[in-house]
Amino acid sequence: MRVFGVWHGGTGYATGDVVTHMESWSSLKAAKLALWRRADSNGYPVDDQAHVVDFDEDGRATVGLAQGAIIYPCVEAKETDIHLYAANRDGDGWAVAVDYPTARLFLGPRGGVRIENV
């Protein structure tokens, strides 16, 4: 089950535009692991298997190549989260409901990844 989301690293990061900063992971488990890895990266490069998402003029999303190793400096573990968006297969692409997130991944008080339906 592919998931689509927008990551936020805390107060040192701007809130990303949903269409411009959308990423995709192969599963919910992979998205949770990506959140944890980014929060725990200490400024070192992280390859968390996130893929770039591109939207065409009709709003249909396509999953691009993996982003590879990226440096995430100054991530605030207590503030970092990923907002997840509902998506359905639409031919060769995806119909992603970018109006409002369906869930939020965040780190709990003991470092585990929690999910909150919104």
Residue frames as a rotation matrix with the C-alpha (Angstrom) as fourth column:
MET 1
0.585 0.811 0.000 0.00
0.811 -0.585 0.000 0.00
0.000 0.000 -1.000 0.00
ARG 2
-0.437 -0.741 0.510 1.83
0.737 -0.620 -0.270 3.13
0.516 0.258 0.817 -1.20
VAL 3
0.422 0.528 -0.737 1.46
0.845 -0.523 0.109 6.16
-0.328 -0.669 -0.667 1.08
PHE 4
-0.031 -0.322 0.946 1.79
0.628 -0.743 -0.232 9.85
0.777 0.587 0.225 0.25
GLY 5
0.627 0.267 -0.732 2.78
0.770 -0.351 0.532 12.55
-0.115 -0.897 -0.426 2.70
VAL 6
0.431 -0.482 0.763 4.47
0.023 -0.839 -0.544 15.83
0.902 0.252 -0.350 3.50
TRP 7
0.182 -0.506 -0.843 7.24
0.933 0.359 -0.014 15.93
0.310 -0.784 0.538 6.11
HIS 8
0.660 -0.057 0.749 7.91
-0.202 -0.974 0.104 18.80
0.724 -0.220 -0.654 8.51
GLY 9
0.009 -0.826 -0.564 11.13
0.523 0.485 -0.701 18.92
0.852 -0.289 0.436 10.57
GLY 10
0.058 0.045 -0.997 10.14
0.975 -0.218 0.047 21.38
-0.215 -0.975 -0.057 13.28
THR 11
0.711 0.331 -0.621 10.48
0.344 -0.933 -0.104 25.12
-0.614 -0.139 -0.777 13.80
GLY 12
-0.234 -0.879 -0.415 13.66
-0.174 -0.382 0.908 25.31
-0.957 0.284 -0.063 11.71
TYR 13
-0.865 0.010 0.501 11.70
0.460 0.412 0.786 24.12
-0.199 0.911 -0.361 8.65
ALA 14
-0.664 0.690 -0.288 9.00
-0.733 -0.676 0.071 25.91
-0.146 0.258 0.955 6.71
THR 15
-0.043 0.738 0.673 5.68
-0.082 0.669 -0.739 24.15
-0.996 -0.087 0.032 6.37
GLY 16
-0.885 -0.446 0.137 5.89
0.060 0.182 0.981 22.63
-0.462 0.876 -0.134 2.90
ASP 17
-0.207 0.783 -0.587 3.43
-0.951 -0.302 -0.067 23.14
-0.229 0.544 0.807 0.10
VAL 18
0.251 0.387 0.887 1.48
-0.343 0.893 -0.292 19.91
-0.905 -0.231 0.357 -0.32
VAL 19
0.979 0.183 0.088 1.81
0.017 0.359 -0.933 19.63
-0.203 0.915 0.348 -4.09
THR 20
0.576 -0.813 -0.087 5.43
-0.623 -0.368 -0.690 20.82
0.529 0.451 -0.719 -4.27
HIS 21
-0.338 -0.797 0.501 6.81
-0.917 0.159 -0.365 18.83
0.211 -0.583 -0.784 -1.31
MET 22
0.704 0.656 0.272 4.78
-0.691 0.721 0.051 15.61
-0.162 -0.224 0.961 -1.51
GLU 23
-0.556 -0.822 -0.125 6.78
-0.830 0.558 0.023 12.40
0.050 0.116 -0.992 -1.04
SER 24
0.605 0.748 -0.273 5.80
-0.728 0.659 0.192 8.76
0.323 0.083 0.943 -1.29
TRP 25
-0.524 -0.687 0.504 6.84
-0.811 0.583 -0.048 5.55
-0.261 -0.434 -0.863 0.44
SER 26
-0.684 0.177 -0.708 6.09
-0.352 0.770 0.532 1.94
0.639 0.613 -0.465 -0.44
SER 27
-0.034 0.674 -0.738 4.16
0.633 0.586 0.506 1.33
0.774 -0.450 -0.447 2.80
LEU 28
0.791 0.361 0.494 3.04
-0.173 -0.643 0.746 2.88
0.587 -0.676 -0.446 6.07
LYS 29
0.804 -0.558 -0.207 5.87
0.502 0.448 0.740 1.02
-0.320 -0.698 0.641 7.80
ALA 30
-0.054 -0.853 0.520 8.40
0.973 -0.162 -0.165 2.64
0.224 0.497 0.838 5.42
ALA 31
0.220 0.204 0.954 6.95
0.143 -0.974 0.176 6.12
0.965 0.098 -0.244 6.13
LYS 32
0.989 0.133 0.058 7.20
-0.046 -0.093 0.995 5.52
0.137 -0.987 -0.086 9.88
LEU 33
0.462 -0.886 -0.032 10.81
0.820 0.413 0.396 4.40
-0.338 -0.210 0.917 9.51
ALA 34
-0.054 -0.444 0.894 11.58
0.738 -0.622 -0.264 7.49
0.673 0.645 0.361 7.38
LEU 35
0.673 0.358 0.647 10.21
-0.131 -0.803 0.581 9.78
0.728 -0.476 -0.494 10.10
TRP 36
0.941 -0.330 -0.070 12.29
0.166 0.270 0.948 8.08
-0.294 -0.904 0.309 12.76
ARG 37
0.226 -0.913 0.340 15.45
0.969 0.248 0.021 8.09
-0.104 0.325 0.940 10.61
ARG 38
0.118 -0.145 0.982 15.13
0.445 -0.877 -0.183 11.79
0.888 0.458 -0.039 9.80
ALA 39
0.848 0.260 0.462 14.59
-0.265 -0.546 0.795 12.70
0.459 -0.796 -0.394 13.44
ASP 40
0.830 -0.530 0.172 17.59
0.094 0.438 0.894 10.59
-0.550 -0.726 0.414 14.48
SER 41
0.790 -0.477 0.386 19.93
0.527 0.205 -0.825 11.57
0.314 0.855 0.413 11.61
ASN 42
0.493 -0.603 -0.627 22.05
0.471 -0.420 0.776 14.12
-0.731 -0.678 0.077 13.55
GLY 43
0.505 -0.239 -0.829 22.75
-0.559 -0.823 -0.103 15.95
-0.657 0.516 -0.549 10.29
TYR 44
-0.633 -0.707 0.315 24.11
-0.235 0.563 0.792 12.89
-0.737 0.428 -0.523 8.48
PRO 45
-0.564 0.419 -0.711 22.76
-0.796 -0.048 0.603 11.82
0.219 0.907 0.360 5.06
VAL 46
-0.414 0.555 0.722 19.69
-0.265 0.685 -0.679 9.59
-0.871 -0.472 -0.136 5.23
ASP 47
-0.761 0.305 -0.573 18.33
-0.528 0.222 0.820 7.38
0.378 0.926 -0.008 2.46
ASP 48
-0.668 0.573 0.474 14.86
-0.343 0.328 -0.880 6.55
-0.660 -0.751 -0.022 3.73
GLN 49
-0.770 0.287 0.570 13.45
0.579 0.691 0.434 5.24
-0.269 0.664 -0.698 0.43
ALA 50
0.087 0.792 -0.604 11.28
0.157 -0.610 -0.777 8.34
-0.984 -0.027 -0.178 -0.12
HIS 51
-0.408 -0.123 0.905 10.25
0.898 0.123 0.421 8.94
-0.163 0.985 0.060 -3.72
VAL 52
-0.904 0.105 -0.415 9.55
-0.167 -0.979 0.117 12.25
-0.394 0.175 0.902 -5.42
VAL 53
-0.132 0.916 0.378 5.91
0.805 0.321 -0.498 12.84
-0.578 0.239 -0.780 -6.37
ASP 54
-0.976 -0.133 -0.172 5.02
-0.002 -0.785 0.619 14.94
-0.217 0.605 0.766 -9.42
PHE 55
-0.060 0.998 0.002 1.55
0.392 0.025 -0.919 16.28
-0.918 -0.054 -0.393 -10.21
ASP 56
-0.697 -0.096 0.711 0.37
0.715 -0.174 0.677 16.92
0.059 0.980 0.189 -13.75
GLU 57
-0.921 0.321 0.218 -1.98
-0.282 -0.940 0.194 19.74
0.268 0.117 0.956 -14.80
ASP 58
-0.016 0.957 -0.288 -5.00
-0.258 0.275 0.926 17.51
0.966 0.089 0.242 -14.05
GLY 59
0.203 0.042 0.978 -3.83
-0.961 -0.184 0.207 16.93
0.188 -0.982 0.003 -10.48
ARG 60
0.969 0.092 -0.231 -2.88
-0.073 0.993 0.088 13.29
0.238 -0.069 0.969 -11.04
ALA 61
0.448 -0.830 0.333 0.25
-0.798 -0.203 0.568 12.23
-0.403 -0.520 -0.753 -9.18
THR 62
0.779 -0.344 -0.525 3.05
-0.053 0.797 -0.602 10.05
0.625 0.496 0.602 -10.47
VAL 63
0.840 -0.529 0.119 5.73
-0.047 0.148 0.988 8.52
-0.540 -0.836 0.099 -8.29
GLY 64
0.702 -0.653 -0.285 9.22
-0.569 -0.273 -0.776 9.37
0.429 0.706 -0.563 -9.50
LEU 65
0.119 -0.799 -0.590 12.66
0.141 0.602 -0.786 8.13
0.983 0.011 0.184 -8.59
ALA 66
0.596 -0.049 -0.802 13.90
0.797 0.156 0.583 7.60
0.097 -0.987 0.132 -5.06
GLN 67
0.957 -0.174 0.233 15.42
-0.185 -0.982 0.027 10.76
0.224 -0.069 -0.972 -3.60
GLY 68
0.230 -0.916 -0.328 18.52
0.405 0.397 -0.823 9.01
0.885 0.057 0.463 -2.29
ALA 69
-0.077 -0.366 -0.928 20.63
0.997 0.000 -0.082 10.20
0.030 -0.931 0.365 0.64
ILE 70
0.252 0.228 0.941 19.59
0.221 -0.960 0.173 13.66
0.942 0.164 -0.292 1.89
ILE 71
-0.768 -0.513 -0.383 20.90
0.526 -0.164 -0.834 15.64
0.365 -0.843 0.396 4.85
TYR 72
0.378 0.902 0.206 18.24
0.420 -0.366 0.831 16.83
0.825 -0.228 -0.517 7.32
PRO 73
-0.680 -0.733 -0.023 19.98
0.366 -0.312 -0.877 19.31
0.636 -0.604 0.481 9.66
CYS 74
-0.953 0.148 0.264 18.51
-0.296 -0.633 -0.715 20.54
0.061 -0.760 0.647 12.95
VAL 75
-0.226 0.905 -0.361 15.44
-0.016 0.367 0.930 18.30
0.974 0.216 -0.069 13.00
GLU 76
-0.585 0.146 0.798 13.46
-0.802 -0.247 -0.543 18.74
0.118 -0.958 0.262 16.21
ALA 77
-0.919 0.152 -0.363 12.34
0.120 0.987 0.111 15.27
0.375 0.059 -0.925 17.21
LYS 78
-0.646 0.705 -0.292 9.44
0.445 0.037 -0.895 16.57
-0.620 -0.708 -0.337 19.34
GLU 79
-0.096 0.600 -0.794 8.11
-0.407 -0.752 -0.519 18.68
-0.909 0.273 0.316 16.48
THR 80
-0.803 -0.280 -0.527 8.76
-0.582 0.179 0.793 16.54
-0.127 0.943 -0.307 13.39
ASP 81
-0.086 0.800 0.593 5.84
-0.110 0.584 -0.804 14.84
-0.990 -0.135 0.038 11.68
ILE 82
-0.999 -0.038 -0.003 4.53
-0.008 0.133 0.991 13.53
-0.037 0.990 -0.133 8.38
HIS 83
-0.171 0.981 -0.093 1.01
-0.593 -0.177 -0.785 14.39
-0.787 -0.079 0.612 7.27
LEU 84
-0.854 -0.081 0.514 -0.43
0.252 0.799 0.546 11.53
-0.455 0.596 -0.662 5.21
TYR 85
-0.376 0.704 -0.603 -2.95
-0.813 -0.563 -0.150 12.02
-0.445 0.433 0.784 2.39
ALA 86
0.218 0.567 0.794 -5.50
-0.011 0.815 -0.579 9.61
-0.976 0.118 0.184 0.97
ALA 87
-0.420 -0.391 -0.819 -4.63
-0.830 -0.199 0.521 8.25
-0.367 0.899 -0.241 -2.48
ASN 88
0.442 0.558 0.702 -6.28
-0.072 0.802 -0.593 5.93
-0.894 0.211 0.395 -4.99
ARG 89
-0.591 -0.633 0.499 -4.81
0.400 0.307 0.863 4.38
-0.700 0.710 0.072 -8.11
ASP 90
0.490 0.699 -0.522 -5.86
-0.158 -0.517 -0.841 6.33
-0.857 0.495 -0.143 -11.22
GLY 91
0.967 -0.164 -0.193 -4.67
-0.158 0.204 -0.966 4.59
0.198 0.965 0.172 -14.38
ASP 92
0.307 -0.937 -0.165 -0.89
0.549 0.316 -0.773 4.97
0.777 0.147 0.612 -14.53
GLY 93
-0.561 -0.513 0.650 -0.90
-0.145 -0.712 -0.687 7.53
0.815 -0.480 0.325 -11.71
TRP 94
-0.563 0.337 -0.755 -2.57
0.822 0.321 -0.470 8.32
0.084 -0.885 -0.458 -8.42
ALA 95
0.150 0.643 0.751 -5.45
0.145 -0.765 0.627 10.53
0.978 0.015 -0.208 -7.34
VAL 96
-0.586 -0.436 -0.683 -4.20
0.748 0.032 -0.663 12.13
0.311 -0.899 0.307 -4.13
ALA 97
0.562 0.815 0.139 -6.67
0.629 -0.530 0.569 14.08
0.538 -0.232 -0.811 -2.00
VAL 98
-0.459 -0.887 0.040 -4.47
0.699 -0.389 -0.600 17.08
0.548 -0.248 0.799 -1.15
ASP 99
0.229 0.650 0.725 -7.25
0.005 -0.746 0.666 19.09
0.973 -0.148 -0.174 0.53
TYR 100
0.402 0.000 0.916 -6.66
-0.893 -0.220 0.392 17.81
0.202 -0.975 -0.088 4.03
PRO 101
-0.646 -0.698 -0.308 -4.48
-0.605 0.715 -0.350 15.08
0.464 -0.040 -0.885 5.55
THR 102
0.406 0.788 -0.463 -6.09
-0.322 0.597 0.734 11.86
0.855 -0.149 0.497 6.76
ALA 103
0.854 -0.193 -0.483 -3.45
0.506 0.525 0.685 11.02
0.121 -0.829 0.546 9.36
ARG 104
0.586 -0.713 0.386 -0.35
-0.657 -0.697 -0.288 12.35
0.474 -0.085 -0.876 11.08
LEU 105
0.572 -0.537 -0.620 2.78
0.612 0.782 -0.113 10.40
0.545 -0.315 0.777 12.00
PHE 106
0.453 -0.471 0.757 4.79
-0.599 -0.790 -0.133 11.76
0.660 -0.393 -0.640 14.92
LEU 107
-0.426 -0.691 -0.584 7.25
0.092 0.609 -0.788 10.59
0.900 -0.389 -0.196 17.56
GLY 108
0.700 0.670 -0.247 5.91
0.247 0.097 0.964 9.60
0.670 -0.736 -0.098 20.94
PRO 109
0.780 -0.337 0.527 7.52
-0.607 -0.615 0.504 10.50
0.154 -0.713 -0.684 24.27
ARG 110
0.451 -0.638 0.625 9.72
-0.224 0.596 0.771 7.37
-0.864 -0.488 0.126 24.27
GLY 111
-0.444 -0.751 -0.489 10.83
-0.590 -0.166 0.790 7.67
-0.674 0.639 -0.369 20.64
GLY 112
-0.539 0.320 0.779 8.31
0.575 0.816 0.063 5.37
-0.615 0.482 -0.624 18.99
VAL 113
-0.966 0.254 -0.049 6.34
-0.199 -0.609 0.768 6.47
0.166 0.751 0.639 15.92
ARG 114
-0.508 0.861 0.014 2.67
0.344 0.217 -0.914 7.11
-0.790 -0.459 -0.406 16.56
ILE 115
-0.840 0.344 0.419 -0.19
0.363 -0.217 0.906 7.63
0.403 0.914 0.058 14.14
GLU 116
-0.589 0.673 -0.447 -3.08
0.191 -0.421 -0.887 9.98
-0.785 -0.608 0.119 14.71
ASN 117
-0.343 0.568 0.748 -6.14
0.928 0.081 0.363 10.09
0.146 0.819 -0.555 12.45
VAL 118
-0.832 0.030 -0.554 -7.21
0.139 -0.956 -0.260 13.65
-0.537 -0.293 0.791 11.70
